[in-house]
Amino acid sequence: MRMSEDQLKSMGYAVHGNKAVRASPANISAQKAKSSVTPAPADARGTAESKPQRRLYDLLTLTPSLKHLPWQWEYQKPVPGRKFTLDIGVELERAHGAPPFKGALECDGWAHHGRHLKGFKRDREKDRQLALCGWRVMRISAGEIMKSPGPLLDDIERWLDLEVPGWRDWKGESL
């Protein structure tokens, strides 16, 4: 689902050509006050937060087709015994005894995730450990989030379609 210019504006983003950028804080606060969506907790807005991560969370929790899902900001300890934190996580119960869907969205900027070998290796280790614990990881570049959110949201919906048939009708119970 591509978002129209009006939808992006209603979510507090200013649209300039093919770019959507964060509008003024006053507009964002007014929009969130009208919304029933709970933003990330204020205490979660520490040094770990990045602008792309904040924007992706806002898009997920304000996009009509995605906002009903239980997106979790800074999901803690997805791997037992490890200190990993997910940028954004979602867990959905499935019907008929199937294991729950565990999805991780990781926002990657070049400075922390690609420029240095240490960060690159850390991300590969994290992905491997998450996979061993049943997590499905989608890594998203900061540029995609900041410059072209419409196609990215389409991809997230297709990912969910493949992984969790019926997710669009999820209301908190098993699918």
N, C-alpha and C positions, 0 to 999 in steps of 0.2 A: 504494500500500500504506500503510494507516494503521498506525501503531505502537501496540501495546497498552501499557497501563500497565506490565505486567510487562517488556516489551521495553525501554521507556524506563528502568525501574529497573535492569535488568541492564546498561545502558550507563552507569550512574553518574548518572542524573538522578532527582531527587525529583519526584513528581507531586503537585500541589496543585490540586484541582478540574480545570479544563481546561488548566492550565499545567504545563509541565515545566521545572524549574529545575535548575541544576547542583548536584549533591550535594556533600558534603564532599570535599576533596582526597584523603583517605585512601581513601574508597570508590572514587573515580575511579582512583587508582593500583592498587588491588586488581583492579578490573575490567580495566584495560589489561594488567596482568600475566597475566591469564587469556586474553587475546585474542591472536590471531596478527597483529593489525593493527598496523602501524607508525604511531605518531602523528607529527605534524609534527616535524621535527628541532628540538632544543632551541635551536639557533642561529637558527632562523627565528622565534623568539618575541620578536622585537625590538619596537620602538615601533610598527611598522606593524600589528601584530596587533590585532584587535578581538574583543571577547567574542562577537559574533554570528558572525564569521568562524571563530573557534575552534570554536564550537558546531556550525556547519554542517559543518566538516571532520570533527569527531568523529562526527556523525550519518551522513555519507556513508561513513566508513571502518568504522563499526560496524553499520550496517543490513545485515541478511543479504542482501537482494537487490541491494545496491549496493557492498558492501565489496570485491568481487573486481575492481572496475575500478581503473585506475591513476590515482587522484586525485592531483594534484600541488599541494602547498601553495606559495603565492607563486610561481607559474610566471613565470620570468624571460624577458624579451625576446621576447614572442610576435610582435612587429612589428619586423622588421629595421630597425636604425637609430633606433629609438625606445626610450625608457627605461621603457616601460609594464611593469607587473607585474600579473598576474591574481591575484585573491584565491585562486581555486582553478581549476585547469585539468585537462582530461582529453583525451587523444588516443587514438583507436582506429583501427587499420588496418581497411580494408574490402577485401573480395574483388573479384576481376575488374577490377583496375586502377582502381577508384574512388578518388578522393582520400580521405585519412584524415578522420575526423570530428574536429574540433577544437572542444571545448566550453569555454566560460568561465562560471564562476559568480562574479558580483560582488555583494558584500554592501554594501548602501547604507543608511547611517544618515542621519537628517535633518540632523544637525549638519554633516556633511562633504559631503553630496551633494545637498542640496536647499535649504538655507537661504541659500546664497551663490551668486550668479550665476557667479562664477569656477569653483566646483566643478561646477556644472551644465554649463557650457560645456566644461570639461575632460572630463567623462564622455561628452558627445556626440562630441567629437573622438576619444576613445579607442574608443568603439563603432564609429565610422565606419572608423577605421584597422584595427581588428580584423576588421571585415566584409570589407574589401578584401584581407585576408590569409587569408580563408576561415574565420575563427572565427565560431561561433554563440554569442551572448552571452545569458545569462539573468541579469537584474538582480533581486535579491531584497532586500526591505526587512528591516532588522534586526528589526522587530516580528514579521514572519512567522517568522523563524528562532527568536526567543526565545519567542513566545507560541503558535504553532500549527505545530510541525514536521511533524505527520502529513500534513496536506493539502499542505504544501510538498514533502515527499518523494514524495507521489503525483504531483505536477506534474513533478518531475524525472524520474520513471520514464516518464511519458507523453511528455515531451520526448525522452528517449532512444528510446522506441518509435518516434516519428515520424522521428527523425534517423538512427538506427542499428538497423534491424531485426535481430534476433538478438543484441543486446547482452547479454541475460540469460545467453547461453551462452558469452560471450567468455572465453577462457582465455589471452590473450596473443598469439594469432595473428590473421590476417585474418578478418573476418566475411564 
